Amino acid sequence: MAEATKPEALLETFENPRPDRPFTIEFTCTEFTSLCPITGQPDFATIVVRYVPGPRCVELRSLKLYFQAFRSMGIFFEGVTNKILGDLVEVCDPREMTIVGRFNVRGGVGHELTACYPSD
């Protein structure tokens, strides 16, 4: 994957309008798709991003484009959930952040992963 097409390159931020006041932002992407790195079949999920911003907030349009960039990426559930957390922490520097990946049932088994910053 070329450097310019990496998902993290799509993320944009803006200054937190109230850095003096802790508040929570939550985004829910119900149409997240990535590829199974073994079979190449699509994996579907709902991704929830919940964070208390630090100096910067993530811009919504860029977050949508970021999520869409995973559609052609082969990555395990655990990898994608932690990559989203790492990328967003890198660009936003939040006070705290939680990413929940609710992946559709596969083989009769549901998958929900939660990654947190700071970690316990």
RODO-2510 file (C-alpha; in nm, 4 decimals, decimal comma):
residues 120
     n   res          X          Y          Z
     1     m     0,0000     0,0000     0,0000
     2     a     0,1464     0,3357    -0,1006
     3     e     0,2115     0,5835     0,1800
     4     a    -0,0565     0,8307     0,0624
     5     t    -0,3268     0,5608     0,0654
     6     k    -0,2667     0,4362     0,4184
     7     p    -0,5813     0,4888     0,6240
     8     e    -0,4062     0,6989     0,8903
     9     a    -0,2993     0,9505     0,6230
    10     l    -0,6687     1,0365     0,5734
    11     l    -0,7345     1,1519     0,9300
    12     e    -0,7744     1,5243     0,9894
    13     t    -0,8291     1,7093     1,3152
    14     f    -0,9337     2,0492     1,4431
    15     e    -0,8648     2,2324     1,7666
    16     n    -1,0817     2,1316     2,0593
    17     p    -1,3167     2,4286     2,1127
    18     r    -1,3341     2,3616     2,4899
    19     p    -1,0041     2,2057     2,6019
    20     d    -1,0742     2,3282     2,9565
    21     r    -1,3905     2,1145     2,9871
    22     p    -1,3944     1,7352     2,9726
    23     f    -1,6720     1,6131     2,7410
    24     t    -1,7340     1,2920     2,5511
    25     i    -1,7596     1,2501     2,1746
    26     e    -1,9020     0,9290     2,0297
    27     f    -1,9114     0,8152     1,6675
    28     t    -2,0803     0,4960     1,5467
    29     c    -1,9964     0,3513     1,2067
    30     t    -2,2508     0,0791     1,1269
    31     e    -2,1095    -0,0043     0,7832
    32     f    -1,7445    -0,0849     0,8566
    33     t    -1,5880    -0,3424     0,6243
    34     s    -1,2436    -0,5000     0,6054
    35     l    -1,1148    -0,8263     0,4579
    36     c    -1,0242    -1,1511     0,6284
    37     p    -0,6485    -1,1853     0,5701
    38     i    -0,6826    -1,5627     0,5293
    39     t    -0,9900    -1,6043     0,3076
    40     g    -1,0142    -1,2594     0,1503
    41     q    -1,3839    -1,2561     0,2357
    42     p    -1,5364    -0,9327     0,3698
    43     d    -1,5829    -0,8836     0,7437
    44     f    -1,8607    -0,6484     0,8499
    45     a    -1,8736    -0,4593     1,1780
    46     t    -2,0084    -0,1718     1,3757
    47     i    -1,7243     0,0403     1,5105
    48     v    -1,7862     0,2720     1,8049
    49     v    -1,5346     0,5474     1,8825
    50     r    -1,5836     0,7121     2,2224
    51     y    -1,3347     0,9659     2,3535
    52     v    -1,2705     1,2621     2,5779
    53     p    -1,0709     1,4986     2,3574
    54     g    -0,7428     1,6539     2,4477
    55     p    -0,6091     1,9361     2,2292
    56     r    -0,7610     1,8063     1,9023
    57     c    -1,0842     1,6471     1,7785
    58     v    -1,1114     1,4179     1,4777
    59     e    -1,2956     1,5645     1,1804
    60     l    -1,5991     1,3514     1,0875
    61     r    -1,5610     1,3480     0,7061
    62     s    -1,2007     1,2333     0,7378
    63     l    -1,3053     0,9623     0,9853
    64     k    -1,5585     0,8330     0,7314
    65     l    -1,2890     0,8205     0,4601
    66     y    -1,0494     0,6553     0,7054
    67     f    -1,3018     0,3794     0,7781
    68     q    -1,3688     0,3299     0,4052
    69     a    -0,9959     0,2741     0,3426
    70     f    -1,0149    -0,0566     0,5319
    71     r    -1,2484    -0,2093     0,2711
    72     s    -0,9581    -0,3485     0,0714
    73     m    -0,7285    -0,4248     0,3669
    74     g    -0,6691    -0,7787     0,4912
    75     i    -0,6580    -0,7496     0,8715
    76     f    -0,7771    -0,9549     1,1692
    77     f    -1,0457    -0,8176     1,4047
    78     e    -0,7914    -0,7706     1,6814
    79     g    -0,5560    -0,5855     1,4501
    80     v    -0,8153    -0,3497     1,3074
    81     t    -0,9606    -0,2560     1,6477
    82     n    -0,6161    -0,1769     1,7874
    83     k    -0,5025     0,0015     1,4689
    84     i    -0,8033     0,2343     1,4856
    85     l    -0,7227     0,3121     1,8490
    86     g    -0,3543     0,3709     1,7764
    87     d    -0,4163     0,5904     1,4735
    88     l    -0,6764     0,8059     1,6487
    89     v    -0,4664     0,8448     1,9644
    90     e    -0,1739     0,9516     1,7452
    91     v    -0,3655     1,2300     1,5697
    92     c    -0,5964     1,3471     1,8518
    93     d    -0,3928     1,3004     2,1716
    94     p    -0,7158     1,2363     2,3691
    95     r    -0,7526     1,2335     2,7458
    96     e    -0,9070     0,8898     2,7032
    97     m    -1,0455     0,6817     2,4176
    98     t    -1,2303     0,3536     2,3721
    99     i    -1,2832     0,1685     2,0445
   100     v    -1,5431    -0,1089     2,0307
   101     g    -1,5494    -0,3392     1,7288
   102     r    -1,8725    -0,5402     1,7021
   103     f    -1,8031    -0,7812     1,4186
   104     n    -2,0858    -0,9734     1,2550
   105     v    -2,1356    -1,3343     1,3558
   106     r    -1,9157    -1,5785     1,1702
   107     g    -1,9571    -1,9556     1,2088
   108     g    -2,2144    -1,8992     1,4814
   109     v    -1,9699    -1,7022     1,6973
   110     g    -2,0065    -1,3317     1,7681
   111     h    -1,7009    -1,1106     1,8067
   112     e    -1,6746    -0,7926     2,0125
   113     l    -1,3405    -0,6331     2,0856
   114     t    -1,2665    -0,3330     2,3038
   115     a    -0,9395    -0,1382     2,3008
   116     c    -0,8788     0,1467     2,5474
   117     y    -0,6402     0,4377     2,5953
   118     p    -0,4863     0,4822     2,8357
   119     s    -0,4725     0,1103     2,8977
   120     d    -0,5359    -0,0183     3,2467
***
